Amino acid sequence: MEKWRRAGKIASQCREWARSEVKPGIRIRHILETVEEMMRKEGAQPAFPAQSSRNHIAAHYCSPPDDETVYEEGDCVKIDFGVHVDGWVADTATSIDLSSDGRWGSLIQASADALKGAINTLGPGVPVRDVGAVVERIITKAGFEPIRNLTGHGVDRWKVHCAPQIPNYPERGTAKFHEGMMVAIEPFASTGEGYIREKGKSEVFMMMRPPRNAKGLDRDILKYIESWRGLPIARRYFDQFEAEAVEQVISKLSKQGSLMRYPPLVEQDGVMTSQNEHSIFIGPDGVEVITA
């Protein structure tokens, strides 16, 4: 718990720094790389690559190594990242309205209120579907749609995602929360239909299993991927290696099913999405928001 709380505190500090620094004209890559450097200076590491998705992109936009994309006036920005201390993962996210007239304020507030309502509902023995029902009710009452094929999730040592899945609506099922769980609740609100699809080039990858055939692969690159112990990594993390060799390893491991790709997750063009997220421990005396 000491390491989990430490990870949560660092995640909170990084999140609030990003909230203050995201402005029109600032490069996305600057925010993501600075957040990760802040983690390392505090003795922690990224649990997954820092990401910043804008507008209809709901999740998984991670800057490529040479990304010069900047935030623009009118953007609805999401910042999402994880921190780990000795493998103990804390996951958090926030949304920022870069419009001059505050037009996305109610959308962002809807996901923030849904997160608060979900946290107030959590406890040992509470059905998972009850939390989803609260999220759905709050977001739809605000006039938006929850994104139904994105979910909250459990977190654990060296695991960013584990049981239980926590949908943003009351999915059928009998799963319940229990004492000792650490969970990440992340309501997404949308001005569209509330469904996302994969679109675009993957910049985030995760080793799922050892390669069936490592023949011809750069051993140093393979060893580097394995050193993350199954946590997600970004293409921009490989700057010490020759780019062509990196692409060869990524391609071969992906074809073998050893490496999972995570492309951007998008709503329809013109749709806006927001996200807010905390990691919460369900303890004997109630819930503890470690990323508060």
N, C-alpha and C positions, 0 to 999 in steps of 0.2 A: 504493500500500500504506500509506503514511503516513496518508492520509485514511481509508482503510478501518479501519486499526487505531484511529484516533481515534474513529471512529463506534462501533466495538466496545467501546472502553473506556467511553464515555459510556453506551452501552446497558447495560453491566454495572453501572455505578454506579446508574443509574435502577432497574434490576431489583432490586438488593439493597435500595435504599431502599424500594421498594414492598413487598418481602417483610417488612420490619420494621414497616411502617405499616398493612398490611391487618389489620383487627381487626373483630369484630362491632360494629355501630353506626356505622362509618365510611362516608361516602357513596362510592359507586363513582366518581362524577364527580370528587370531590376527588382521588382517587388518579390518575385518568387525566389530568386537567388539570395536576396538579402535576408528574407525570412529563414531560409535554410542555414545561412551563415550565423544568424542569431542563435539558432538551436545549437549549433556546434560550439559556439563560444560559451554556452551554458553547460556544456558537457553532455548534450543530448545529440540525437541524430534524427533525420527525417524518417518517419515510419512509412511514408510514401511521398512521392514528389509533390511539392507544393504546386497547386493548380489555381488558375483564375479564369473562370468562364464568364462570358458576357452575353447579355440579352437572351436570344433564343437558345444559345448553348447553355445547357443546364449544368453540365459537369464534364470533367476530364480534359479540359483544355490545359495543356502543359506546354510551355514554350519550348520549341526546338532550339538547338544550340545557337543558331544565328538569328533568333527571332527579334525583329525590330518593331513589332506591333505595339502601339500605344493605346492607352485608354482614351476614349473620346467623350466629349460632352453629350449627355443624353443616355449614356450607357447605364444598364443595371448590372452591376459587377458582383460576382461571387468569388470569395477567397476560401479555399478549402485545403487543409493540410493536416498531417499527423506528425506527432512527435513521439519518439520512444527513448526511454532510459533503460538500458540493459534489456531491451526487448519489450518492456511494458508500454503499451501503446495508448496514447490519448489522441482523439480525433475531434476536430472542431471546424466550424465554418461560419462565415458571416456574409451579409450582402450590403452593398453600398450604392446609393442613388447618386449618379453623377449628372443628373439633369439640373438645369438652373431653376426650374420651377417645381421641383420635388414631385414629379409626376409618378415616380415609382415608390413613393413612400408608403402608400397603402398596401401595395403588393409585398414589400419587404416586411411591413408590420404584420401581415397575415401569417407569414411563415414564422416570424418571431413569436407571435401570440400562440400559434399552434405548438411550437416547441415548449413554451411555458406551460401550456395546458397539458401537454404530454408528460412533462416532468412532475406536475402536480398529481397526475394519475398513477404514476409508477409506484410499485411496492411489491414485496413478496406476495405471491399468490394471485396477482392481478393478471387477467388474461391479456395476451399480446394484442388481441383484436380490440380490446377496450381503448388502448392507446391510439390505435389506428382510427377508431371511431371519433375520438376527440380531435385528432388532427384534421380529419375530413370535415367535421362539423364546423370547426373554427375557420378553416380556409374557405369553404363554400359559403358560409354566412357572410364573409367579407367580400364575396362576389367573384372569387377565383376558383380554380380547380387544383386539387392536390395532384402531383405527378404520381401516377399509380404504379408505374413500373420502375420506380426508384424506392429504395427502402433504407430504413435504419438497420442496425445490426449489432451483434455482440462484438466485443474486442477482447483480446487476450494476449498473452505473451507471444511475440513474434507473429501475431495474427491480427490483421486490420479488420477482416470480416470473418465472423463465425456465428454460430447460432446464438440467439434466435434472429431470424429476419423480422423486421418491424415495418410492415407496409404503412403507407400514408392513408389507409382506409381500412375498414373492419373486415379484413380477409377472413374467410372461413378457417377454422382450426381451433385446436384445444390447447395450444402452447401457452404457458404461463411464465411470468418472471419469477425468479427465486432469489433468495438471499445469497450474496456472494457474486452475483453477476455484475460485469461492467458492460454497459451498453452505450451505443452512440445513436442518439435520436436526431434525425435530420429531415424535418419537413421541407418539401419543395412546393412552392405555389406557382401557378402558371396563369397567364391571361388566355391560354389556348385550351386544348382538349385535355391536357394532363397526361400525355404519353410521349415518351422520347424514343429515338432510334439512334443507332450508331451512324456517324457520318464523319469522314475525314481521316487523315493520317494519324496513326497511333504514335504517341511519344512516350507512353508509359507501358511498361512490361513487367511481368512477374513470373518467376521460375516456379512451375507447378510440380515438376518431377525431373529426375536426372535424365540427361539425353540418352536415347537408345543407341546412338552412334555419334561419337565425338571425333571421328576420323576427319582430319582436314580442318578442324576448328582451332582457332588461336587459343592456346591453353591459358594464357594470361587473362584474356577476356572472359573465358569460361570461368576461371577461378574467381575473377572479380564479381561476376554475376552471382556465383554461389556464395560469396562472402556476405551477401545481403540476407541470407538465411530465409528465403522465401518472401521477403518484403518487396513491394513494387519499387522499380527503379525507372529513371528517365533516360532518354537518349543523350541529353545534355550532360549526364554524369560520366560519359566515356571520353572526355576530351583528352585524356592521356594516351589514348589508343588511336591507331590509324583508322580513319572513318570507313574505308572500304571493308576492312577486316571486321569492324563492328557490325556493319550491315550484313555481312555474310553469316556471322554467328547468329544474329537476330532472326534472319530469314530461315536458316536451317533448323534452329531450335523451335521456331514457330510451326514449321511444316511437320516436325516430329511430334508436336503437341506438348513439348516440354516448357515452352514459353507462351504465356497468355498475353495477348495484345489488348490494350484498353483505348480504343478510339474515342473522340469526343462524343458526347451524348446530347442530342439536339431535339428541340421542339420544332414546330413549323416556322418558316421564315416569318418575321414580323411579330412573333409571340415573345413575350418577356417572361423570365423565370427568376424566382428568388429562392434562397436557401439559408437556413440557420441551423446550427448543429452544436450540441454539447455532448461530452462523454460523462456518464453518470454511473456511480457505484450504488448498487442496491445493498445496503447494509442492515444490520440488526436493529439500528436505531432510526431507520429511514433512508432517504436517498441523499447522496453527496455529489454535487455537480463539480467534478474535479477541474473542468475547464472554465469555470465561472470567472 
